[in-house]
Amino acid sequence: MIELLYQLKSKFYTNAFRQVSIYTIAGTLTKIISFAALPFFVNTLPEGDIGILNIFNSTIVFLTPIISMGALYTISVDYFKLSKPDYASVFSTSLLIPLIVSLLLIPLFFVFRESLSRTFSFQEQFIWLIPVCLVLNFCFEAFIILLRIQNKARVFAAITLLKIIIEISLAVFLILFAYVSWYSRALGYFISILVIGILFFSYIQKNGFLVKRINLKTFKKELVFGLSGLLLQTAIFFINSSDKFFVMAHFGKTQAGFYSIAGTFAAIQYIVSASLMNYLQPVLFTKFSEKKMYESIKSIYAKYIIIMLATTAALFSFSSLIYHYLLKPSYKEYIHYFYLLCISSLIWSVSNIFLQRIIFNKQKRIIFRLSVLCILFAVTINYCTSQFMTINWLCAGQIVTNAFVLCVILYFNKKLNCFV
């Protein structure tokens, strides 16, 4: 018996197991904190304000790939391909791209503010708030990518938990003592990523990733790759988030609020998937750089898919309890949104791990074709279901979209000889 326990300990208590555990615990705690505060926001703020927050969050998700133009992919992949001085040059140059593009958004939002307001309930505060949050959100994303590829799991966990604690605490405080509106929730988010942005620049300065001289050749090269990276990030947005805009535009901000809450619960899939990918991406990229055959890494894919299936089963039970006992009765009527979006999220999580090989290869033509196909299909499904059918069909359409995306990703994996 003692020998068996020793064998189990030696099998599971490894560095890899510890890192996955830290990433998973950090992601879980982050989501728990968010969900613990969710009944407060849902029961305190009007459904319309929840819909406005949904548009705010979705806009950040949508525009982040546009302002980064593939820089986040470069930060992930080139760490395994370049020397530290060369990587520092690429890293520093990559920071310029989101800053420049975000500044250009301010006059653009101002010019089209009335049209955006009529269609998406676009608020005047969005004109400055969204561009600033985009730059800071890029810094946060770059920070956690850098920590992940350096295997600094504990620092990663500390940063992600610090962000959510500041964000939720400030939002609750502002709602209770300042403004009972969406603006308080958004300000909590803004201040939290501002704090993380300060820590980010301190970290990269201390570790030698921030250089003063910008390489124009690298800048031009990143802009070229950025077009394909931009398309891929935009495609991911259209796959996972564009449906929320169609809900707001065609079914109103109240339905957008119900849909948003369902999407929030379904997003637990993304949290679990991201926690696993935080560990697996550096492992997979290392094996890809060593040109390992698929036979030697297919067990990683299989274990990942099994975990995601188990997560879906657990999530169905957990979220049903929340809908029945913690949320307003009005939300219970729309629990079927959650079931459909959860299945959609499961399919995307499987697509995500097979997407990593395509990202690592950085083949612009394949990324371009994949992105265009996914964008066109997602837009077609969302437009047709919202224009000619009901919101239930729009919700079910997300499953169809993600099934199509998985097939396309597997096709390009096969074309790249990833299964040999």
N, C-alpha and C positions, 0 to 999 in steps of 0.2 A: 504493500500500500504506500509506504514511504517512498519507495523507488518510483512508483507511478506518479505520485505528486511531484517528485523531483523532475521527472521527464516532462510533465505538463508545464512546470514552471520554466524549464529551460526552453521549451518550445514557444511559449507565449511571452515570457518576460524578456523580450529582446528590445534592442534599440528601436527597431521598426515598430514593434507593438507599442512602445511607450510614445513614440511620435504620433502614431495614428490616434492613440488614446487622447493625447493632449489636443490635437486638432479637433477630434470629435467632441471632447468635453467642452472646449472653447466655443465651438459652433453651437452645441446644444445649449450651453448656458446663455449664449447671446440670444438664441431664439426663445428660451424660457423667459428671459427678462422682457423681451418684446411682447410675448404672449401674456405675461403677467400684467403688463400695462394695457394690453389690448381692450379688455372689458371696460377699463376706465375711459379710454379715448372713444370707444364705440358708444358707451352710455352717456358720455358727457357732451360730445360734439354732435351737431346735427348730421344726418345722413349726407346732406349736401357738402358739408365741410370734409367728410370722409372721402367723398368723390373728388373734391379739389386736391386733397392730399394725394389721392391716387394718381391724378394727372401730374402733380409735382414730382412724385417719385418715378413715375413712368418716363417723364421728360428727362430726368437725370439719367435713367437707364438708357434711353434712346440716344441722347446726345453725347454720352461718354465715349462711345466708339467713334463718333464723328470728330470730336475734339482731339482724341488720342491718335487717330489715323494709324492704328497698328503698332503704336509705340509700346504698348503693354506686351504684345507678342514678342517684340524684339528684346525687351528686358528679360523675358522668360527664357527665350531660346539662346540668345547670344552669350549668356553667362557660361554656357557649356561649350562654347565654340571659340571664344576670344580670351586673350591674356587680360589681366586685371587693368593695365593702363588703357588698352584699347576698349575694354568694356566700359571703363569710367568715362571715356570720351563719348561713346555711343549713348550711355545712360544720361549724361548731362545734356547732350544734344536733344535727346528725346523729350526732355522736360520743356523745351521751347515750344514744341508743336501745340500742345493743349492750351498753353497760355495765349498764344497768338490767335488761335481759332476762337477761344472763349471771348476774347475782347471784341472780336468781330460780331459776336452774337448780340451784344448790347444794343447797337443801333438797329440791327435787324429786328429784334423783339419790339423795339420802340415804334418802328415804322408799321409793323403788322399787328400791333397790340389789339386794335379794335376787332379785326377779323378773327384773331385767335380767341378773344374774349367771347365772341358770339358762338364760335364753334366748340371750344373746349373749356369754357369758363376760366380763361386765362386771366390771372390776377395782375394788377399793376406792379406789385412787389416782385413778381417773377422776372421783371426786366433786369434787375440787378442781382437778385437772389440766385437765380438759376446759373448764370455764367460763373459767379464766384464759387458756388457749390460744385460746379463741374470741375474747376481747376483743383479745388481741395479734394474732391472725390478721386480724381486721377492720382493725386499724391498719396492718398490712402491706399488705392489699389496697387500703385507702384511699391509702396512700403511693404505691404504684406506679401507681394510677389518676391521681393528681395529677401525678406526674412524666411520665406518658405524654401527658396532655392538654396539658401545658406544653411538650411536645417536648424534654424533657431526657433524651434517650436514654442518654447516657453515665452520668448519675447513676442512672438506672433500672437499667442493667447492673451498676453497682457495688453497688447495694443487693441485687439478686437474687443476685449471686454471693457477696457477703459472707454472706448468710443461709445459703446451702447449704454454704459452706465451714465456717462455725461449727457448723452442725447435724451434718454428717457427721463432722467431726473430733472433736467432743465425744462423739458416740455411739460411735465406734470406741474412743476412749480409755476411756470408762466401761465398755464391754464387756470390754476387755482387762484393765483394772486394778481394776474395782469389781464390777459385776453382769453376769453372762452371762444377760441376760433382756431382754424387751421394754421394761422400764422404763428402761434405759440409752438405748435408741434414742429413746424418747419424751422423756426429759429433754434430750437433745441438741436436739430440735425446740423444746422450751419455752425453753431458754436462748437459742437463735438468734433467735426472734421477740421475746424480751424486749429483746435488744440493738437490734433493728430498731425496736421500739416507742419506745425512748428517742430514737433518731435521728429518728423520725417527729415526735414532739412538739417537738423542737428545730427541725426544718425548718419546721413550720407556724407556730411562734411567730416565727421569724425572718422569714418571708415574709408575715406579716400575715393568715394564714388562721384563727388562733385568737383569738377575741374572748371577753371575760369575760361579757358580757351575753347571756343566752339569750332569743330571741324566742319567746314562748309561742304566738303565732299561727302562726309557721313550724313549731314543734314539732307542733302539732295537724295542720297541713297535711301534714307528712311522715308522721305516723302514719296518716292516711287513705290517702295514696298507698302507704304502707308495706305495707298489707294486700294490695294487688295485686302490689307488688314482692316481698313475702314469698311469695305464691303462685307467682310466676314462678320465683323462686330455688328454691323447694321442688320445683317441676316439673322444673327442670334437675337437681336431685339425684335425683329418682325416675327420670329418664331415664338418667342416667349412673352412678349409684352405688348405688341401692337394691338392685340385684341381689346385691351382696356380702352384705347383711344376710340375704337369703333363702338364700344359699348357707350362711352360718354357721348359721342357724336349722334348716335342713332336711338339710344334708349334713355338718355338723361342721367343726371348726376346721382339721383337716388338709386337707380339700378346699378350704376357704376360703383356706389358704395357697397351694395350687397355682393357684387361681383369681386370687388377688391378684397373683401374679407375672406371670401372663398379662395381667392388666389393667394392670400397671405398664409392660410393653413396649408394649401397645396405646396407652397414654397418651402416647407420643411424638407421636402424631397431634395430641393436644391442645396439646403444647408448640409444635409448628410452627404450628398454627392460632393459638394465643395470640400467638406472636411476630409473625405477620402482622397480627393484629387490633390489637396494640399500636400499630402504625402506622396501620392502615386505619381504626380507629374514629374518631379525631379528624378524619381526612380526610372520611369519610362524614358525620359529624355536621355538619361545616362545610358540606358540599354540601347536606345536608338543610335546614339553617337558611337557606341561600340559595335553597331551593326549586328545586334543579336537577332536570331531567327524567331519567327512567330511561335514556333513550337516551345521555345524556352520561356516565353512570357504569356502564353495564352491562359495559364492558370490565374494570373493576375486579373485578367478580364472576367474569368468565370466567377472568382470569389467576389469581385466588385458587383456583378450583376445579381448574385444571390443575396448580398447584403441589401441592395436596393429593393429587391422583391420583398424581403422581410420588413423593410422600412415602410413600404406601402401598406402592408397588412396591418402593422401597428398603428399607422397614421389614420387609417379608416376608423379604427375603434376609438382612438384618442379624440379625434376631431368631432366625432358624433356626440360624444359626451359633452364637449365644450359647447356645441351648437344647442344641445337640449337643455343645459343647465346653467350656462354662464352668460350667454348672449341674449339680447332682446328677443322676444318672441317673433318679431318681424323677420329676423334673420333665419329662423328655423325653416321657413317656407322655401328657402333657396339653398338648402343643403346640397341639392343635386348638382349645383354649380361646382361645389367642392369635389364631389366624387369624380366628375368628368375631368376637372383640371388636375386632379391628383394622378389619374391614369396618364394624362398628357405629360405631366412632369416626370413620371417614371420612364416613359419612352425617351424623353430628352436626356435623362441622366445616362441611359445606355448609349445614346448617340455621342454624348460628350467624351466618353473615354476612347471611342474609336476616332474621334476628331483629332486627338492629340498627335497622332502620327502625321496627319496632313499639316497641322500647325508647325511641327518640328521641321518638316522638309522645306517649308517656306517657298513652295512652288506657286508662283503668282498666278499662272494660268489656271491651275486646278482650283485654287482658292477662289478665283474670280468666277469660274463656271459654277462651282458649288454654291457660292453666295447668291448669284443671280437667280439660279433655279429655285433656291429656298425662298428668296424674297418674293418672286413672282407667284409662287404657289401659295405662300402665306397670305399675301395681299388678296389674291383671287378668292381664297376660302373665306377670309374675313369680310370682304366686300359683298360677296354673293349672299352669305348667310345673314349679314346685318341688313342688307338692302332689300332682300326678297323673302327672308324667312324670319324666325324669331330669335331671341337671345339664347334660347336653349340650343338651337342649331349652331349658333356661333360658338357656344361653349363646347359642344361635341366636335365641332370642326377643328378644335385644337388637337384632338387626338389624331385626326386624319392628317393634319399638317405635320405633326411630329413623326408619324409613321412614315410619311413620304421622305422627310429629312433623314431618318435613319437609313432608309434604303439607298438614298443618294450617297451618304457618307460611306456606307459599306461598299458601294460600287467603286468609288474613287480609291478606297483602301485596296480593293482588289486590283485596280488599274496600276497602283503604285507597288504592286507585288508585296503587300504588307502581310499576306497570309501564307507566305512560303518560308 
